[in-house]
Every structure is written in C-alpha cells, then in structure tokens.
Amino acid sequence: MRTVIIGSGNVATVLGKKIFLAGHQIIQIFSRNVYEGGELAQATGAKFCGNQSCIDLTADLYIISVSDKALPEIAGWLRVPGKIVVHTAGSVSISVLKDCSDQYGIVYPLQTIRKETAIIPEVPLLIDGNNEVTQSVIFDFAATISATVEFADDDKRSKLHVAAVIMNNFSNHLYTLAADFCRNENLDFRLLIPLISETAERLKTSTPDKVQTGPAVRRDMQTIARHEEKLKNYPGLLELYSLFTKKIIAYYHFFFFFFLLSFISVSCRYLSIMMFI
C-alpha cells in the first residue's frame, strides 16, 4: 500500500522500517522534527514533509504515530476522505479519527519499541476499524508486517495496554532499582541478566503463577527478615520489598488458609456432635 507516516519517534521509526521491508511504498514522512523525520524518510525511500500544508493526499493509508496528547491535534486538521487513517496508540479511542476520513482504525504494536534497536523484534499488532471492510483491509495490511495480528476494540486494547504497563514498565523500574542497589553495594548487576532471561523464557511454556519462586512463595520468614535488614538503608526499596512480599504471600497462601479454616470448622462441628452424643 502507498503509505504516509505521520511521526518520527520510536513507533513510527520501527513500524516504518517494517512496512518498507515488507514491500510497501512509503511515499512521505511527516514530522515536525526535521532531523528524525529526515532520517526516517531516507531509511524508507520516502519524501520528507515538515508542514501540514505539504501532506501528500494521494496515499492509500495514513498512519498517525505520535504521542497520545498530540493525536487530537493531528486528527483536528488531517482530512483525507476515501483513504484509510489509523493511529498506533494503546489507550486512545478509535473515535478520535472519525473526522479524518470515512475509513479509520487502529494498528497498535504490543511491544516495547526503541528506534535505536539494531534487530527489530517481533511486534504483535492489535487492529481495529470503524467497519468490517476497513477492518479487513487493515488486518491484511498488518499481516504483511507481523506474524501476530489480532482484532481488539477500544476496551480490549486499553486493558491490554494496562497489562503491558504493569508487566513491562513496572518490572523494568524494578530492574532499575535493583541496578542502583547493586551499584551502591559494589555488585555486578550483569550477573542477574541470566535470571531475567530464564524467567521470561519459562513464560513461553507456563503461566506466571507457576514459575514464581523465592522466599515469599515459600513463606520463608527468616530469609525475608534477613533481606529486609540488608535494605534498611534503602527505605524506598525496603517499602517495595515488604509490599511485594506481603502480596505474594497472600496470593499463594490464601487457599491454604481457607482450607485450614474449613478443616477447623468441620473439626469443631464434629467434636460438638461427639460431645452431645
């Protein structure tokens, strides 16, 4: 498809390269960042445009890949009736594009994306369209640049975006805090990389709850106490350690305590009956 990409950030750059490698013609890159937009245009054989007045109106597909807060602004002036317009945001409704065209939708990459990445990772795409015909065209296009394409309406897509933030952004912040701790304690954080990789690898064949390890899931209070002692000079990290420990214990030992209480209740009733007899 003849495509115009609006934006030149991480998502625009990675998707642009994948679209180009899939054999589609990117006819124009629109960006207010002349340097980044020019680089992406050069990498994809496209022309560069830095002003909305020079937007090429002859493309088949317009991909708006900008920040969430910038989306309404772009949607406010882009008018390409008869063309397909999509955005790439996880938590912005499809309806933001309703005035751009009579055919509009979503191509949301469910992946952590950095344009500096030398090897482009597999990028699952969640798509949507304002009608069945548009959905079908967007799906077929997305399937040329990703092996994993699924339909997701606003609600499903935003929920997956929440899950992605919790799973990826939050865990990466924990990596950051652990790296800070290692640096302060003259430890080599790189020794932990195989642990991170192994946990992620296990999730390919199992569910997260099945691969949980550590003192909290074992309810090893002595080890937990020793860890908390090591963190006494890091109050922020100690707070998180204690919080996650309590959450893990509660998650994995709820059913044990429920069974124990049930057993005690049944035993008490049995004893009462025996005493009455």
C-alpha positions, 0 to 999 in steps of 0.5 A: 500500500502507498503509505504516509507516516505521520511521526518520527519517534520510536513507533513510527521509526520501527513500524516504518522500517517494517512496512518498507521491508515488507514491500510497501511504498512509503511515499512521505514522512511527516514530522515536525522534527526535521532531523528524525523525520529526515532520517526516517524518510531516507531509511524508507525511500520516502519524501520528507514533509515538515508542514501540514500544508505539504501532506501528500493526499494521494496515499492509500493509508495514513498512519498517525504515530505520535504521542497520545496528547498530540493525536487530537491535534493531528486528527483536528486538521488531517482530512483525507476522505476515501483513504484509510487513517489509523493511529498506533496508540494503546489507550486512545479511542478509535473515535478520535479519527472519525473526522479524518476520513470515512475509513479509520482504525487502529494498528497498535504494536504490543511491544516495547519499541526503541528506534535505536534497536539494531534487530527489530523484534517481533511486534504483535499488532492489535487492529481495529476499524470503524467497519468490517471492510476497513477492518479487513483491509487493515488486518491484511495490511498488518499481516504483511508486517507481523506474524501476530495480528489480532482484532481488539476494540477500544476496551480490549486494547486499553486493558491490554495496554494496562497489562503491558504497563504493569508487566513491562514498565513496572518490572523494568523500574524494578530492574532499575532499582535493583541496578542502583542497589547493586551499584551502591553495594559494589555488585555486578548487576550483569550477573542477574541478566541470566535470571531475567532471561530464564524467567521470561523464557519459562513464560513461553511454556507456563503461566506466571503463577507457576514459575514464581519462586523465592522466599515469599512463595515459600513463606520463608520468614527468616530469609525475608527478615534477613533481606529486609535488614540488608535494605534498611538503608534503602527505605524506598526499596525496603517499602517495595520489598515488604509490599511485594512480599506481603502480596505474594504471600497472600496470593499463594497462601490464601487457599491454604488458609481457607482450607485450614479454616474449613478443616477447623470448622468441620473439626469443631462441628464434629467434636460438638456432635461427639460431645452431645452424643 
